[in-house]
Amino acid sequence: MHKLIVKPFAEADAAKTAAWYNHKREGLGNEFLLALDAKINAIQRNPNHFQLVYKNIRRALTNRFPYGIFFIVEIDTIYILAILHTSRNPKIWKDQE
């Protein structure tokens, strides 16, 4: 299995999103985090299964929630770059690096 590194911008976006969902309905943020975790596990099992969206950047869409996990694979390491709502411009993570 590939080693996983989650960039700070991705961690912050996931935490903010979970807090927002919890504000909307208690426990919904936790459900969001579980959906993220399930998709990240799928990424670790088979990272090349997911669509290339720009050069070497891939995107995995979460189930139930409209979010994409943007990541790159380098040899035996997966770098999670961003976790973004599908309506947001995926290039914004570059400004946050």
Kinemage of the C-alpha trace (Angstrom):
@kinemage 1
@onewidth
@group {chain A} dominant
@subgroup {mainchain}
@vectorlist {calphas} color= white
{ca met a 1} P 0.000 0.000 0.000
{ca his a 2} L 1.183 3.511 -0.756
{ca lys a 3} L 2.376 5.869 1.960
{ca leu a 4} L -0.041 8.800 2.410
{ca ile a 5} L 0.828 12.451 3.040
{ca val a 6} L -1.996 14.964 3.474
{ca lys a 7} L -0.970 18.560 2.776
{ca pro a 8} L -1.977 21.219 5.361
{ca phe a 9} L -4.405 22.943 2.955
{ca ala a 10} L -6.281 19.664 2.464
{ca glu a 11} L -6.426 18.994 6.219
{ca ala a 12} L -7.702 22.521 6.890
{ca asp a 13} L -10.352 22.312 4.182
{ca ala a 14} L -11.597 18.954 5.498
{ca ala a 15} L -11.786 20.299 9.064
{ca lys a 16} L -13.632 23.476 7.986
{ca thr a 17} L -16.055 21.469 5.898
{ca ala a 18} L -16.749 18.990 8.708
{ca ala a 19} L -17.403 21.887 11.097
{ca trp a 20} L -19.783 23.477 8.578
{ca tyr a 21} L -21.711 20.217 8.138
{ca asn a 22} L -21.869 19.704 11.924
{ca his a 23} L -23.312 23.211 12.242
{ca lys a 24} L -26.016 22.279 9.725
{ca arg a 25} L -26.854 19.004 11.490
{ca glu a 26} L -25.171 17.396 14.466
{ca gly a 27} L -23.109 14.423 13.346
{ca leu a 28} L -23.203 15.279 9.639
{ca gly a 29} L -19.600 16.509 9.753
{ca asn a 30} L -18.545 13.153 11.154
{ca glu a 31} L -20.376 11.436 8.298
{ca phe a 32} L -18.469 13.673 5.875
{ca leu a 33} L -15.164 12.661 7.472
{ca leu a 34} L -16.127 8.978 7.222
{ca ala a 35} L -16.905 9.443 3.510
{ca leu a 36} L -13.505 11.106 3.035
{ca asp a 37} L -11.771 8.311 4.905
{ca ala a 38} L -13.475 5.656 2.779
{ca lys a 39} L -12.453 7.387 -0.446
{ca ile a 40} L -8.876 7.936 0.758
{ca asn a 41} L -8.669 4.214 1.562
{ca ala a 42} L -9.823 3.484 -1.998
{ca ile a 43} L -7.164 5.871 -3.310
{ca gln a 44} L -4.484 4.053 -1.312
{ca arg a 45} L -5.600 0.669 -2.639
{ca asn a 46} L -5.646 1.707 -6.300
{ca pro a 47} L -4.568 5.312 -6.982
{ca asn a 48} L -4.355 4.874 -10.748
{ca his a 49} L -8.055 4.006 -10.892
{ca phe a 50} L -8.962 7.686 -10.524
{ca gln a 51} L -9.206 10.243 -13.301
{ca leu a 52} L -6.278 12.426 -14.303
{ca val a 53} L -7.606 15.987 -14.320
{ca tyr a 54} L -4.436 17.986 -14.975
{ca lys a 55} L -0.945 16.725 -15.794
{ca asn a 56} L -0.186 14.254 -12.951
{ca ile a 57} L -3.023 15.378 -10.644
{ca arg a 58} L -5.846 12.910 -10.084
{ca arg a 59} L -9.292 13.443 -8.571
{ca ala a 60} L -11.469 11.086 -6.576
{ca leu a 61} L -15.068 12.137 -5.971
{ca thr a 62} L -16.576 11.334 -2.585
{ca asn a 63} L -19.800 9.410 -2.241
{ca arg a 64} L -22.797 11.331 -0.907
{ca phe a 65} L -20.983 14.673 -0.526
{ca pro a 66} L -20.050 16.904 -3.506
{ca tyr a 67} L -16.306 16.954 -2.842
{ca gly a 68} L -13.244 15.991 -4.809
{ca ile a 69} L -9.965 14.756 -3.375
{ca phe a 70} L -7.071 15.992 -5.511
{ca phe a 71} L -3.860 14.009 -5.264
{ca ile a 72} L -0.639 13.015 -6.976
{ca val a 73} L 1.240 9.727 -6.878
{ca glu a 74} L 5.024 9.669 -6.752
{ca ile a 75} L 6.584 6.185 -6.702
{ca asp a 76} L 5.235 4.775 -3.390
{ca thr a 77} L 3.741 7.960 -1.897
{ca ile a 78} L 0.353 9.594 -2.410
{ca tyr a 79} L 0.122 13.323 -1.690
{ca ile a 80} L -3.374 14.646 -0.963
{ca leu a 81} L -3.208 18.220 -2.225
{ca ala a 82} L -6.731 19.479 -1.663
{ca ile a 83} L -10.255 18.494 -0.699
{ca leu a 84} L -12.607 20.833 -2.502
{ca his a 85} L -16.305 21.270 -3.159
{ca thr a 86} L -17.004 20.384 -6.775
{ca ser a 87} L -18.267 23.913 -7.482
{ca arg a 88} L -14.930 25.485 -6.484
{ca asn a 89} L -12.066 26.134 -8.867
{ca pro a 90} L -9.615 23.264 -8.272
{ca lys a 91} L -6.638 25.525 -8.983
{ca ile a 92} L -7.138 27.468 -5.721
{ca trp a 93} L -5.068 24.953 -3.772
{ca lys a 94} L -2.015 26.164 -5.693
{ca asp a 95} L -2.405 29.588 -4.077
{ca gln a 96} L -2.485 27.990 -0.635
{ca glu a 97} L 0.672 25.857 -0.970
